Amino acid sequence: MNKTPGIYTVIAAICLSIGLILLGFIIKSAAVDVKGMERSVQVKGLAEREVSADTVIWPLQYSDADNNLEKLISRVEQKNAAVIAFLKLHGFDDEEISAGSQSVIDKQAREYANENQKFRYLVRANIIVYSNAPDKVQNALSKVSQLAKQGIAIVQDSYETKVDYIFTGLNDIKPAMVQEATEKAREVATKFAKDSNSTLGKIKTARQGQFSITNRDSNTPHIKKVRVVTSVEYYLSD
């Protein structure tokens, strides 16, 4: 008679275990069914703008050579003054003009010196313009040949002397461009939902792509193209 309660306890424990196992299967099955029913669409939205550069770096480089180093340095100083005078004539002030690097090369000191070379010393000089007025730079560039009349040949076809146009106002247009890209992504998602007889739901995930700033084309480096692509994933429902 004393064994009966123990048997009932064992039976109850077995039933509880079976119930928990069955409940686990039911919950797992329901989760799988919900996941299978969850549908979404991932789309991209593009926003582009053309903007004008607001900063420019213009390196003016020239070379001179002579066998008399002292005479050569003196002439380079005179040419530097002439270049600065040219720039000031075209509207640049002292804050926009700075003296860049100046290198002196002794050709005879080289390991493989050419005995037939005409001049022993070569100087490369740079004047740098850093300005927030690209229009002034473009105007001066069109007239830089005037320096040739003073015996100053400005190098314009090398990588080191490339005029660098920069756009620094990205933070001012970022919010509007992100909004535009997101709206375009939603337009695409809405069209997809309509074509698939679904209803567009809330955003599941959103990812803002990197902004890129490039020249509009090789002939107008002062005009930039700003571009951003936003990726958005929306829920879909029937």
matplotlib code that plots the C-alpha trace (Angstrom):
import matplotlib.pyplot as plt

x = [0.0, 2.9, 4.3, 1.2, 2.1, 5.6, 4.2, 2.0, 4.9, 6.9, 4.0, 3.5, 7.2, 7.1, 4.0, 5.6, 8.7, 6.7, 4.7, 7.8, 9.3, 6.1, 5.9, 9.5, 8.6, 5.5, 7.4, 10.2, 7.7, 5.9, 9.2, 10.1, 6.7, 7.0, 10.5, 9.2, 6.4, 8.7, 9.4, 11.4, 12.9, 16.2, 16.6, 19.1, 18.6, 21.0, 21.5, 23.8, 24.7, 27.0, 28.8, 31.6, 34.9, 35.4, 39.1, 42.1, 45.8, 47.9, 51.7, 53.7, 57.0, 59.9, 63.6, 66.7, 70.3, 73.8, 77.4, 77.7, 75.6, 75.6, 74.4, 71.8, 70.3, 70.1, 68.2, 65.8, 65.0, 64.2, 62.0, 60.2, 59.4, 58.2, 55.9, 54.5, 54.0, 52.1, 49.8, 49.1, 48.3, 45.6, 44.0, 45.8, 47.0, 49.9, 47.8, 47.1, 50.7, 53.5, 57.0, 57.3, 60.3, 63.4, 65.9, 69.5, 71.1, 74.9, 75.1, 78.9, 78.4, 76.3, 77.8, 77.2, 77.9, 77.9, 81.0, 79.4, 76.5, 76.2, 75.3, 76.5, 73.8, 70.0, 67.4, 63.7, 61.5, 57.9, 55.4, 52.1, 48.7, 46.1, 42.8, 39.1, 38.5, 38.8, 37.7, 40.8, 43.0, 41.3, 41.7, 45.4, 46.0, 44.8, 47.4, 50.4, 52.2, 52.9, 55.6, 57.4, 58.1, 60.2, 62.1, 60.0, 58.7, 56.0, 55.7, 52.0, 52.1, 53.4, 51.7, 53.6, 52.2, 48.6, 46.0, 44.0, 40.3, 38.6, 35.0, 34.8, 31.1, 30.0, 28.6, 26.2, 24.6, 24.8, 21.4, 19.5, 21.3, 20.7, 17.0, 16.8, 18.6, 16.3, 13.1, 14.3, 14.9, 11.4, 10.0, 11.7, 10.5, 6.9, 6.9, 8.2, 5.6, 2.8, 4.1, 4.2, 0.7, 2.3, 2.1, 5.3, 6.1, 8.5, 12.3, 14.1, 17.6, 19.2, 22.8, 24.2, 26.9, 30.0, 29.9, 32.2, 33.4, 34.9, 35.5, 32.5, 34.9, 38.6, 38.0, 36.3, 38.0, 36.6, 33.1, 32.6, 30.0, 28.9, 27.3, 25.9, 24.0, 21.7, 20.7, 17.4, 15.5, 11.7, 9.3, 6.6, 3.2, 0.2]
y = [0.0, 2.4, 1.9, 3.4, 7.1, 6.5, 4.9, 7.9, 10.2, 8.4, 8.3, 12.1, 12.8, 10.7, 12.5, 15.9, 15.0, 13.8, 17.0, 19.2, 17.3, 17.7, 21.4, 21.8, 20.2, 22.4, 25.6, 24.7, 23.9, 27.2, 29.1, 27.4, 28.2, 31.8, 32.1, 30.5, 32.9, 35.9, 37.6, 40.6, 42.5, 44.2, 47.3, 50.0, 53.8, 56.1, 59.8, 61.9, 65.6, 67.9, 70.4, 73.0, 72.6, 75.1, 74.7, 74.4, 73.6, 74.9, 74.1, 76.3, 74.6, 75.7, 74.8, 76.7, 75.7, 77.3, 76.5, 79.3, 78.2, 81.6, 83.3, 80.5, 80.9, 84.7, 84.2, 81.7, 84.2, 86.8, 84.4, 83.5, 87.2, 87.4, 84.4, 85.9, 89.2, 87.5, 85.7, 89.0, 90.7, 88.1, 88.6, 86.2, 87.5, 86.5, 84.0, 82.1, 82.0, 80.0, 79.0, 75.3, 73.0, 74.0, 71.4, 71.9, 69.2, 69.0, 66.9, 66.4, 64.9, 62.1, 58.6, 58.5, 62.1, 63.1, 65.1, 66.6, 68.2, 72.0, 73.1, 71.6, 72.9, 72.4, 74.0, 73.1, 75.6, 75.6, 78.2, 76.8, 78.4, 77.3, 79.1, 79.0, 80.7, 78.2, 80.8, 82.9, 79.9, 79.1, 82.7, 82.7, 79.3, 80.7, 83.5, 81.6, 81.7, 85.4, 84.2, 82.6, 86.1, 86.6, 83.3, 81.3, 78.1, 76.7, 72.9, 71.9, 68.4, 66.3, 64.6, 66.8, 70.0, 68.8, 71.3, 69.7, 70.8, 69.8, 69.9, 70.2, 70.8, 67.1, 67.3, 70.1, 67.9, 64.5, 64.4, 65.5, 63.0, 60.1, 61.0, 61.1, 57.7, 56.2, 57.5, 56.1, 52.7, 52.8, 53.6, 50.5, 48.4, 49.6, 48.7, 45.3, 44.7, 45.8, 43.5, 40.6, 41.3, 42.0, 44.8, 46.7, 46.7, 48.3, 48.5, 45.4, 46.6, 49.7, 50.3, 53.6, 53.2, 55.3, 58.7, 59.1, 62.3, 62.2, 64.6, 64.9, 64.4, 64.9, 68.3, 69.9, 68.8, 71.8, 70.2, 67.2, 64.4, 63.3, 59.8, 57.6, 54.3, 53.2, 49.6, 49.0, 45.7, 45.9, 43.3, 42.0, 40.7, 39.4]
z = [0.0, 0.7, -2.9, -4.6, -4.1, -5.5, -8.6, -9.2, -8.8, -11.4, -13.8, -13.3, -13.9, -17.1, -18.3, -17.5, -19.4, -22.5, -22.3, -22.2, -25.2, -27.2, -26.3, -27.5, -30.8, -31.2, -30.4, -32.8, -35.5, -35.0, -35.2, -38.4, -39.9, -38.9, -40.4, -43.6, -43.8, -43.3, -46.6, -47.5, -50.5, -50.6, -52.9, -53.6, -54.0, -55.8, -55.3, -57.4, -57.5, -59.4, -57.3, -57.9, -56.1, -53.3, -52.7, -55.1, -54.7, -57.6, -57.6, -60.0, -60.7, -62.9, -63.4, -64.1, -64.6, -64.5, -63.8, -61.2, -58.2, -56.6, -59.8, -60.3, -56.8, -57.2, -60.5, -59.0, -56.2, -58.9, -60.7, -57.5, -57.0, -60.6, -60.1, -56.9, -58.6, -61.4, -58.9, -57.0, -60.3, -60.8, -57.4, -55.0, -51.6, -49.4, -47.4, -50.6, -51.8, -50.2, -51.3, -51.8, -51.9, -53.7, -54.8, -56.0, -58.1, -58.7, -61.8, -61.5, -58.0, -59.4, -59.7, -63.5, -64.4, -68.0, -68.8, -71.9, -70.0, -70.5, -67.0, -63.7, -61.4, -61.7, -59.5, -59.3, -57.5, -56.5, -55.6, -54.1, -54.3, -51.8, -52.5, -51.9, -55.2, -58.1, -60.5, -59.8, -60.5, -63.8, -64.9, -63.9, -65.6, -68.9, -68.7, -67.2, -70.5, -69.7, -67.4, -70.4, -71.6, -68.4, -69.0, -66.6, -68.1, -65.7, -65.8, -66.4, -67.7, -64.8, -61.9, -59.3, -60.9, -61.3, -60.2, -57.4, -57.1, -53.9, -52.6, -48.9, -48.4, -48.2, -44.7, -45.9, -48.5, -46.9, -45.1, -48.2, -50.4, -48.0, -47.8, -51.6, -52.0, -49.4, -51.1, -54.4, -52.7, -51.3, -54.8, -56.2, -53.2, -53.6, -57.3, -56.5, -53.8, -56.2, -59.0, -56.6, -55.1, -51.7, -49.2, -48.4, -44.7, -42.4, -42.9, -41.8, -42.3, -43.8, -44.9, -46.1, -48.7, -48.9, -50.5, -53.5, -55.1, -58.6, -61.4, -63.7, -66.6, -67.4, -69.0, -66.0, -62.9, -61.0, -61.3, -59.1, -59.0, -55.6, -55.4, -52.7, -52.8, -50.0, -49.5, -47.7, -46.9, -46.4, -45.0, -47.3, -46.4, -48.3]

ax = plt.figure().add_subplot(projection="3d")
ax.plot(x, y, z, "-o")
ax.set_aspect("equal")
plt.show()
